[in-house]
Amino acid sequence: MQLPSSAKSILTCLVLATVLPVSLLAQQVTLARPAAPSLKKGEKQLFVDSVMIRSKQGVTRVVHPAKKLEKPVLTAEMPWEVRIKDGVIDKRVNIYGTVMRDEKSGGFKMWYADPGSVLFATSTDGIHWERPILKINGKTNETDLHLHSASIIDDKFETDPEKRFKAVGNASKGVDNAKLQRLKDKFEMVDWYRDKDHRLYYAAHSADGLRWTVDPEPILLGCDTITLSQDPVTGEYLAFHKRQGDPRVVGIRHVFLSVSKDMKHWSEPHPVVVADEVDNKATRKLKGGTYSEYYNLSAFPYAGQWLGFVTHFRRVEPASVLFGDDGVNGQKRGAAGIIDVQLVTSRDGRHWDRCSDRSPVIPLGPHAYDAGSIFGLCNAPVIVGDEMWMYYTAATTPHGGQPPEKQQSIARASWRIDGLASLQAGEKGGSIETHDFIPEGRHLSVNADVSKGGLRVEVLDADGGTIQGYEKESSAIEAKDAVKLAVRWGDVTELPAGVPIRLRFHLQNGDLFSYVID
C-alpha cells in the first residue's frame, strides 16, 4: 500500500500556487484532499518502518534479536565436506544458498555448499537434516552446480518446466578476454574490474534443482557473494551482489543491485547498502576497529513490502588484535573483523533503509558455533507455524580465521511471526496513528505482547476525529502475548466500511509488531 506523504502534498500545493493565475488564487481555490488508498484485505502492516505512520509519541522502535538453538542444524561431517591439506583439517559448510519449504508436505529442501560444490539436503522438521544420495557425483549429495555463493529461487512466473529453478553464483573460469569484453560492453561502470581470480557472476537453470545448465556467458562483473530474489508483482529478478573495487564506494565490500526481466540482460548495478559514518563510528569503538563494510544482502518480499538481512563487517587492524597473531600454519590472515546481521527495509526492493538503531537482529553468540562471525544467510526465510526461520552460516572465529580453529556450520535463527521489530512503550505509555486508508476487510487484529500492559485502539475519520462507537475507552483487547489478538469496541467487531479511516493505537508496557484487517 503506497501512502501519500505530507511532504508530497505540500509540494503539490506549492506547485499549484506557482502556476495558478492570480485571479484564481483570489477566489480562494480549495485543493481536494488526495484520495485515501485502499488497504488490502489480509495484508499485514508491520512496524519495521514509518511509511504507514502519520505520527507517534512515547514509543521506540526496537529490533528483536533472534532465538537460537544450542547446536547448528548441519555441520561438515561427510568425507566430501571435510578437506585435509598439509595435515590441517578444514571443516566448513555454508548457506549462502537457499532453503525452501513445500507448501503441501511441509518438508524442507536446502541447497548449501562446502568449499567445492553445491550440495542438497532434506528435512521433515527443518532441524534434523538428511543428505540424499543423488548419484550425480558418485554416492554423495552433490548437485552438478559448481558456482560459489549459489543462490536459488523457484520461479513462479516461469512457463518452461525445464527452467523452473533459477540460480546465480560466481565462478572463476580463467582468462577469456573476448568473453570479458562482451560483458563489459553491456555496462557503463567497468574500468574498476581488476579481480585477480577472474571471478564473474553466472546464471543457471534447472528442472529439478539438482541437475543444472549454466549459461555460458557471464551476467555481471564478479566478486564472491551474490543473492537472487524475485519481485512477486513483476516477476523481475533482483541480484544483490558485491563489486570489489567499484569507485562509487569506499572499501571493497558493499551491496549493489542489478535487475533483469530474463536473467540475461541486466541493469546497470548501483549501490543499495553502503557503510556510512554511523557504521564507521560504531566500528571504531572496537579495539583496533577501523571502518565498516557490508558483505551481502538477503532480500525478500514480505507482507506487501521487502525485508532484508545484511551482514555488517566491522574491520579490525591488525589481525593480531583479534587473534594474537597475524598468521597461522604459515598462512597470513586475510582481512580481520567481526560480522553480524542487521535488519534493513524497503517498499520496492530497490531502495533500502536501515531499521532503528542498527542493533543486530542476529547477534553473535552466545554459543561457540557462531561466536566469531556470521558469514552469510540463505536468500529468504521460511515460515513455520507462527514463526519465521532463517538459516545462516555460523563461524567459530572472526573473519580472518583459519582452519582448524575456524569451523563453519549452518545454524537456524527464529522469531515470532512479524517479530523482527516492534514499537515499544513503557509505563508512561505512547501512541501510534496511521495514515488514512480505506480498509477492504472489516475485522482488525494485532500482533502484540501486552501481557504486562495494555493496548487500546481508537478509530478516527479522515479529519482526525474519533468515530462514534470506536472510542479508545470502549476498545477491548486481551492483555496477553499473542500473534493475533482480535480488537473490538464493546459489542462492535467490524470496522466502518467504504470510508477513509485512521487507526490510533494506545500502548502501555508492551510491544506492537503488526496489525491486519481480515
N, C-alpha and C positions, 0 to 999 in steps of 0.2 A: 504494500500500500504506500503510495507516494503522497506525502502531505505537503501542502504549500507552506513555505516558511514565512515568518513575519518579515524577514529581510526581503524576500521576493515581492511580497505585497507592497512594501514601502517603495521598492524600486519601481514597480509598475505605476504607482501613484505619481512619483517624481517625473517619470517619462511623460505621462499624460498631461501633467501640469505644464510641461515644457512645450508640448505641441498643440494644446488646445488654444483656440483663439481667445482673446481677452473677453469678447462678448459672451462666450460660453461660460468662462470662469465667473463672470459677473452674475450669471444665472444660478450659481452655486450648484453645479452639476454634482449629483450624488453617484459615487462609484459603487457598483454592485459588489457585494462580498463574493469571493471565489467560492464555487460550489464545493461542498464538503465531499471528500472521496468516500467510496464505499469500503467497508471493512469486510473482507471475505468471511463467509461462514466457516468456522472451524480452523481458521488460520491464527496460530498463536502469535502473540505480541510479546517479545522479550524486552527486558530492561538492560540489555548489554550496551545500548547506546541511547541517545536522547532524541532521535529522529521523531519518535511518536509523542514526545513530551512537550507540552506547552509551557509548563512551569513546574518547579519542585522546590520544596522548602524542608529543611530539617532532616534530609535523608542523604545517604552517601552510597555511591556505587561501590560494591565490594566484589572482588574476584574470589571465587571459592576454589581452593586447591583440591586436586583430585585425591580420591581414595585409592590406595594401592594394595596389592596382595603381598604376602610375606615373601613369595618367591616369584621368579619370572615364569611365564607360561611356556616358554620354549628356550632351550639352551643348545649350544653346539655340542652334540654328543655322538652323532653318527660319524663313521670314518671319513666320509666325504665332506663333512662340515668342519673337521679339525685339520689344521695344517701344521706340519712339523718341518722347521727349517733350521739347520745347524744345531739341532737338539733343542730348539726353543718351541714350545707348544703354543699354538695360536688358536684360541677358541673364540670365534666370533660368528654370530649370525645377526642380521639386521632386518628392520622392517621399514625401509624407505618405500616398500611396496604397498600392498593392498590387503584388506580384509573385507569380505562380503558375507552377508547372511541371507540365506534363502528364505523368501517370504512365506513359502508353503511349508517346508520341512522344519525351518528354524535352524538348520545346520549351518556351520561356518566354513568358509574357504579362506585360506591365507596364501598369498604369494610373498615369499620372503627371500633372503639371499644370504649366501656365505661369501667369502672373498672372491669366488669364481663364477657363480651361476645363480639363476633364479630357481627357487625350489617351491614345492607346493605341499600344503598340509591341510588337514580337515579336522573338524571337531564337532561334537554334538552339543557342547556347553560353552565353548569359547574359552575354556580354561585348560582343559586336557586335550592335547593335540596329537594326532597320528600322522605319520608320513607314509602315504600310499606308495607302493612300488609302481612307478609309471612305465617302466621298461622302455623309456625314451633314451636314457643314457645308462644302460646296464640296470642292475637291480637297485635303483635309487629313486628318490622322489624329485629328481631334477627335471625341469622342463627343458625345451631346446631354445629358450630365450636367453641370449647372452648379452644383456645390457646392464650396465651399472645403474643403480638407483631406479630400477624399472618400476613405473607407476601405471596401474591398470584400471580401466573402467569397463563396465558392462554398458554398452552404448544402446540406450533405449530408442534412439532415433534411427538406428541402422536397419535397413531393409534386406541387406545381403547377409544371410546366416553365416557365411564364411568370414565375415568381418565383425561379428557380434562383439568381440572383445578388442579393445584398443589399448596400446601401451606406448609410452615414451621412455627413453633412458639414454645414457651416453655410452659411447664405445670409442675405443682408440684403435683405428684400423690402419695405422701407419700413414705415411705421407702420400697424398694424392693431390697434387697441386691443381689439376684440372677440376676435380670434384670440389675442392675447397673454393676455387674461384667461382664456380657455378653457384655455390651457396652464397658467397659474398655479394654477387651481383643482384641478389634479391633484396638486399638491405642497404641502409644508408650508413649506420654506425658499424664499421667493420675493421678499421685500421688498428683498433686496440688488440685484436686477437693475436696472441703470442703463446698459445698453450704448448708447452714443451712436450706433452704427451700426445698432442694432436687429437684431443678429445672433441667429438661432435655429438650433438643430440640426434637421435634417430627415432622414427615411428615404426610401429609394428601392429599387426592384426592377427586374429585367431578366431576359429570357430568354437573351440572348447576351453581356451585359456591355458592350454598345455603345449600345443604344437603351434608354432608361430612362424609368420613370414615377416621378416624385417625389410622395410623399404630400402632399396639400395642407395638412394640419395638422402643425405642428412637434411634435417629440417631447420636446425638452429646452430649457430656457433656455440661451442660447448665449454663445459667445465665438468663438474661431477654430479651435482644433485639437481633433480627436476621432479615436479609433481604435476599430474594431469587431473583436471576437473572438467565437468561439462555443465554448460548453462541449461537448467531444466526447462527454460522457456524457448530459447532459440536453437538449442542443440549445439551451439558453438563449443569448441574445445579451448580450454584455457591451460596454458603451460607456464607454471611458475618455476623459474629456473635461475641458476647462478651464472653470472657472466664475469669471470675473473679478469679484471683489468679494464672494464668499461670506464672511460674518463668522467662520466657524469656522477660518479660516486667516489668517496674516499674509502680506501680499503678494498679488499678483494672478495669479500663475502656479503652480498646483498641480494635481494629478491627482485627479479624482473618478470614481467608478464608479456607473453605473446599470445594472440588469439587467432584461431583458424576455423573455417567452416568445413574443411575437407581433410584435415590432417596433412595436407601437402603444401598449401600456401599459407604463410603465417605473417601476422602483422609485425611491424617494427617493434621490437621489445622496448619497454620503458620501465623504469624502476617503480616499484609499488610499496616495498617495505625497505627503508633505509635507516640506518642508525643516525641519531641526531645528538645534540649536546646533552640532552637529558639522559640519554643512554650512556654517553661517554662519562658524565659526572658520576653516574652510578658505578660504572666500571672502575673509575679511579679511586673509589673508596676501598677497593680490594688492595691487599698488599701486592705491589708490582703491577697493579691494573693500569692499562694504557688507554684503550679505546674499545668500542663495541662494533660488532658486525652481526649480520643476520644470515644464518646458514641456509634455511629453507622454509617454505610456507606450505602447509597442508590446508587447502581452502575447499569449502564445501557449502552447497546451498542448504539452508535450514530455516524453516518457519517463515518463508517469504523473503528471506534476506540471505546474507552469506556470513559465515563464521570462519575463523582461521586460527590455526596453531602455528606460531612462528618460533623458531629456535634462536634464542638470543645468546650470542657468543661473546663473552667478556674476555678480552685478550690480556694476558699477563706476561711480562718480560722481566728478567729472563726466565726460562723454564725451570731453573733450579729453585725459584720461589715456591713453586708448587710441588716439585718432585725431589728437591735436594740435590739434583744433578742435571746436566744438560744432555745426557745420553744414557743409553742402556744397551748392553751386549754389543758395544762397538758401534751402535747406530745413534746418530744425532736426533734429538727430539724435534718434531715439527712444531708448528705454531701452538703455543700453550695457552690454556684458558679453560673456563668452565662454561657449560651450555645448559640452560634450562628453557622452559617453554612459556611463552606469553600468549594471551588472547588478543586477536585483532578482529575488527568487524567491518562489514561493507554492505551496502544496499544494492550493488550491481555486480560484485565480483571483480570490478576493475579498479575501484578507488577504495583505499583501505585506511582505517583509523585505529589508533591504539585504544585499548579499553582501560579506563580508570587510571589507577596509579602504576600500571605496568608490572604489578607484582606477578610472580609466576603462577600460572594455572596448573602446571605440572612442575613442582619444585624438585630439587634433588633430595635423595634420601626419603625416609630415614633408614632404608635398608641398604646393605652394602652393594647390591647389584646395580643400583643407579645413583650411588653417592658421588660418582665422578662427573658424569655428564649424560645428557640425553642428545644423541646424535641425529635422530630423525624420527618421523612418525609415518604411519600409513596415511593414505591420501584422504580418508574420510572415516568418521566413527561409525559404529553400528548401534542401533537402538535395541535394547533387550528389556522388555517389560517397561518399567518406569525408570530405567537408567540409560545413560549414554556411556558407551565403552570406546576407548581409544587405545590402540596398540602402538608401542613406541620402542625405539632402540635404546636400551639401558647400557651404560658403560661403568665399569668399576673405577676408572681413572678419569681425570680431566683430559681434555683434548691435548694431544702430545704424548700420551701414554703409549707404551709399547708392550707387546706380549713378553713374558707370560703374565705380567702384572695387570695388563689391560685385557679384560674379557668383556665381550658384548653379548647380550641376550635380548629376548623380546619380552616385554612386560605389558601389563594392562592397567590403564588408568580408568577410573569411573566417577561419574557424578549422577545426582538425581537428574531426571529429565528436565531440560531447560535450566539446569543448575550451575552453569559456568559463572554466572554473575547475578547479583541481585541489587535492589535498592534496599538499604537497611536504615531503620530508625531506632533510636534509643528510647529512654524513659520519657523524654520530653515530647516525643512523637514528631511526625512530619507528614507532609502531604505531597502527592503527585497528581498533576492534572494533565490529561491528554489533550491533543488537538481535536478539533471537530471531526466527526466521521458519521457515516450512515451505516449502521450495522445490518448485514444481511441475515445474521442469526438473531436469536431472541434471548438465549439463556447464557448468563455471564458466570464464568468460573475463574478462579485464581489458583496459581501455584505459589504457595506461601508457607513459611514457617512462622506461625503466630502462637505457638504452644505456650509461650511465656509472655504473651502480649495480646494485641488485638488488631483487627483490621475492619474498617467500615468503608463503604463505597457510596458516594453521592453522585447522582446523575444530573448533569446540567444541560441546559439548552444552548443553542449556538451563541447566545448573548452572555452566557456565563451564569445565568440564573438557575437556581435549583428547581427541577421539575417536581410539581406536587406529587406526593406519593413515593418519591425516590430520595427522601431526605437522609442525611447521614444518621440521624437518630433512629430511623426505622430499619436501617441496614442490619442484616443478620448473617454472620459468617462464623462457623465453628472455630474456636480457639485451639487449633491443633496444627501439626506439621503434616502437610499432605500435598501431593502434586495436583490435586483437583478438588477445590473447595467451592461448592455452589454458593452463589450470592442471591439473597432475596431481600425484599423490603416488606416486612410484615407478611402478608399472605401473597404478595405480588412476586412472581418468579420470572416474569418476562420484561425485557427492556422495551421502551417505546419503539414502534415500528415506523419506518419510512421517513424519519425526520433526523436532521443533524443533531448529534448529542456529543457531550464530553463526559469523561469519567474523572471523578476526583477521588483518589484513594487516600484514606486517613490511616496511617500506620504507626503503631507504637510497639516498641520492643520486639521487633520481628524483621523478617526478610520477605520481600516480594520479588518473585522470579519472573512471572509471566501471567498473562491473562488470555482467555479465549472466549469467544461468543459462538455458541453452537445453535 
